[in-house]
Amino acid sequence: MSKTDLIKKIEAKRNSKVITYLTSDRPGPLNAKIAGDIIPIISQQLRKIGKVENIDLFIFSQGGDTMVPWRLVSMIREYCTKFSVLIPYKAHSSASMISLGADEIVMTDLSEISPIDPSTANIFNPSDPQNPQNKIPISVEDVMAYFDLVKNKFGIKNDEDLTKIFNKFVESNPQIHPLALGNVNRTHNLIRVLAKRLLKSHNSPMAEDVIEKIVDNLTEKLYSHQYYIGRKEAKNDLKIDTVIFADDETSNLLSELYEEYRKEMGLNITSWSPEVELGVGTDQIKKDYKIAYIESVELSNYFQLSIEYKKQQLNITQPTPQGPIQIPQEQIGFRIIDQGWK
């Protein structure tokens, strides 16, 4: 069954209009993240659909830009009375934030959300010793855990000792600039504000103490960004009452639609190498990859990445007793030759 037919079936089952949004979870250059460039594209989708009672966002993503969820959710809400999110499998990080803004989060037994604590990287972050051009991301949770260890596990409470601990932290190698920590704190506070705004945007507002507990759990108390949360834990333990357990028919439809995207985008493939992509007996090849999709019955958009793979000879310097010599070595090179939304 085609993707369009499956979307129509979901719409008929749920009396809604469905927009799908998926980003590639493949490694290397084939990975894609939630980004602000989707806003005008989904706006176009919404204008094609028009104002309706129910809109469902079918989402699969490992996350991305944490500034996108509020902008996206508030825009979708202009076109519907009830906004729901359909999660066939992964909705991590900023995709989890988008889900928090929905009146319903429809989950199957495979669906998972995650904590929303971000890693930050700016000019004040320490440089990567292996590649000084890059900055090492700082995880908000790692910083919080460090000071929790100092204060609550080692029992260091007085100001003088805490100052020494802080100095040790910023003088580490590679060095952490105090403004990098300021950025971590600002981002942490911003994520909490955005998460609360998303939870307060529901048609049936949550109690303030419930919102506070949900945000605490998703930003601070699960201790790992790789802690994935199924539907039972989300509803029963984290008290996200908007979580709805999909019935068998809905679960099967979501799984079938995900499977069609999985085959087309290569989702859940955990390895990538230029050698494998080039293949045996080939010197040069160009491949096109669809690494993000935004679709509805009315309109289809995808982000395409075109990569050229090519065998090439490189001279590798190797020391010898007589001095360094150049040894030719065959390698597989690749370059991105085109990318963008289609």
N, C-alpha and C positions, 0 to 999 in steps of 0.2 A: 504494500500500500504506500502511496506517495506521501510526502510530508504534508502537502496541502490537504489531502484527504483525511489524514490523521488530525490535523488542526481543526478541520471542519467537524470531525466526530467529537473532539473535545469541546468545541463550542456548542454543539447540539446537546451534549451531555450536561454541560454546566450553564447553559443559557448565557453565554458570554462571548466576547471577542478576544481572541488570543494573539499576543505578540510573543515571538520567541527571541531570546537573546542568549547566545552561546559564545564562549571564548575558548580557544584551544588550550588544553592542559599538556600538550606535548613539550618536551624539553628543547633547549637550544633556541635557535632563531624562530622556531615554529610555535613558541609559547606566546600567548596573547593575554592581555589584562584588560579589565574594565577601565575605560578611559573616557574623557570628556567629549571625544569626537562622536560619541553615539547620540548625544543630545539632539542635534539637528536631524539626524536620521530617524530617531524614534518620534520626533515631532512630526516629521513627514508621514510616518506610519499612522500616528494618531489623527492627523488631519484627514487622511484617507478614510479612516474608520468613522470619524465623527463622534459626537457625544452619545454615549450609550449608558445603560444601567450598570453593566459589569465588564471589567477588563481583567484578563488574566495574563500575567507575565510568566512565561515558561523560561526558566533561567538555569544555566549551567556555567559555572565559572569558579576559578580558584581565587578570584579577587582582583584587586587593582587599586585605582585611585579612590581614596576615601572621601573625596569631595563630590563625587558623582552621585551617590545614593540620594541625598536630600534633593538635589536638583531634578533627578529623574523621577522620584516618587511624587514630588509636588507638581511636576508637569503632567504626569499620568492622571493624577487626581482631578485635574481640570476637565478631563474628558469622561469621567465616570462617577457614579455614585458609590460603587463598591470596587475596591482594588484588591486583587488576590495574586499571590505568587504560587507558581507550580514548580516544585523541585523534583526532578527525576533522579538526581544523584548529587553532585557537588554544588553547593552554594556557599563558598567559603569567604571569610573576611568581608570585603565590601559588598559581596553578593549577599552575605548574611545581613549586613546593614540594610540593603534594599528590602530584604524579606521582613525585617522588623517594621518597616513602614506599611506593610500590607494588612488589610482587615482580616485576611485569611492566609495562612501558610500551609499549603496542601502538600503533605509529605507521604511518600511510600516507605516501605521497609528499607529501601536502599538510600533514601534521601539523607543528607547530612548538612548541617551548618557548622560554624566554627566560631571561636573567639574573634573579637574585632580589634584586638590590640595591634597597632601597626608597627612596622619598622620605619625609621626615618633616616634619610640621607641628605645632607646639605654640605655646603663648602666647609663647615666647621667640623665635620666628622673626620675621624682619623683616616689616613691614607692606607690603602691595602699594600702591605709589604711586598706582595707578589706582583702587584701592578699599581705603581704610585699614581697613575692617572685616575684610578677609581677610588671612591670613598667607601669605607666599611659601613653598612647600615647598622644602626643601633636599635635594638628591640626595646620598646617601652617596657615589656614584661621583664626583660633581663635587668634593666635599671631598677625597677621596682623590687625585684627579687633580691638584688644585691643589698639594698638598704633594709629590706625585711630580714635578711640573714644577719646583718650587723645588729639591728635593734632588737629583734624578737628571738633570734636563735642564740646569739652570743651575748645578749643582754647589755649591749653598750648603749647607754642612754644619755650620759652627760655631754654638754655642748663641746667641751674641749676635745674629748675623744672622738666625737662625731665629726668635728672639723678635721682631725687627723685622718680619719677614714675617708672623708670626702677628698682631701688632698691626695691621698694614695690613689684614689679612683681616677682623678683627672690627670695625674702624673704617670699613669700606666704607659706601657709601650705596646702598641702605638698610642700616643697621647690623645686623650679625649678633651677637647676644648670645652670650657664651661658653657659656651653658647650652644654647643651641640646638646648638652643636657637641658638647657633652656628650651631648645626646639623640641626635645622629647616631651618635656612637661607641657608645653603649649599644645602639641599634637594630642597628647593623652587627654587633656582637658577638652579640646575641640571634639574628639571622638565621643566623649561622654555627652557633650551638649547635643551633637548631631543625633546620637542614638536616642536620647530623650525626646527630641523633636519628632523623630520618626515614629516613636511609640505613641506620642501624643496626637499624631495626625489621624488616628483611626476614627471611624464613624462612631464607635462606642469607646470613649476614652478609658484608659486604664487608671487605676488608683495610683497616686504618686508614690506610695511605698512599694507597690509592685514594680513600677517602672524602675525605681532606684535599685531594687534587688536584681532585676534582669540585667541592667547596665553594669552593676558591680560584678556579676558573674561573668559576663562576656568581655569585660575589659581587664579584670584583675584576678579573679578567683579560680580560673581554670588552669593557669600557670604555663600553658603551652599553646602556641598558635596552631600546632598540629594536633590539637585535641578536637576530634570530630564528634559531633553531637547528633544522635539519631532522634527520631520523632518522639519516642517514649520519654527520653531524658529531657528533651526540649520542653515537652508539655508538663510532665509530672514532677521533674526535679527543678528545672529552671523556671517553671510557672509561666511559660509563654502560652497563654490561653488561646492565642490566635492560631496555634498549630492545629490542623485538621488532619486526621488519618484518612488517606484516600481509600475509597472502597475498591473492590477488586477490579471493576470495570475501568475506573479512572486510573488505577495503578497500571493496568495493562496498556492503556492508551498512552500514558506518559512514558512508559518503558519502550513501547514501540516507536514513538516519535524520537526519543533519545537515541535508540538504536540506528535509526536512519541518519541522524546527524553524526553519530559515532563512526559509521562506515564512510561517510562523505568527508569528514574532517580528520579522521584518524585519531579520535579522542581515546584517551587512556593508553596510548602507546608510550611506554616509559623510557625509550631510548632513541637516540638520534646520532648518526655519524655520517660525514660526507662520503665515506667509503661505501656504506650500504646504499645511500641515496644514488650514487653514481652507478653502482652495479658492476657486474663482471663483464669484461670485454668491451667496455665503453670508455672513450677518452674524454668526452664532453657531452653534457646534457643540461637542458633547462627544464625545471619542474615548477608547476604552479600549485600553491597550497591555499585552501580556504581556512583561515585561522580565526575567523569570527563571523557570526551570522546574526542578522536581525530580519525576521520574517513575519508576515501575516498572510491571510488569504489574499489580501489586496495587493501586497507589495513584497518584494524580496531584495535584500541587500546583503552583501558579503564582503569581507575584507580579504583581498587576495595578495599573497606574497609570492613573488617569482624569484627563484634562486637558480643561478648557473653553477654547475659543478664541473671541474676541469682538472685533469691530471697535469702536473707541472714538475719540472726539475728544479730543485733548489740545491745550492752548494752549502754544505754543512761544514763548519770549521772543526777539525779534530786535531788535538795535540799529538805529536809524535816525538821520539828522541831527537829527530833531526829538525824539529820545529813544526809549527802548525801547517796542516795541509787542508785543501778543499776537497771534500768528497761529495760527488753528486748523489742526490737522494730524491726518489720519486715521492711526491705527496699529492693529496687531493685537496685542491683549493675550492673555495666557494665564495660567491658574492651575490648580494641582493641586487637585482637589476630593475625591479619594479615592485611597488606596494601601494595599496590604497583601497578605498571602498568602491565597490562596483554596483 
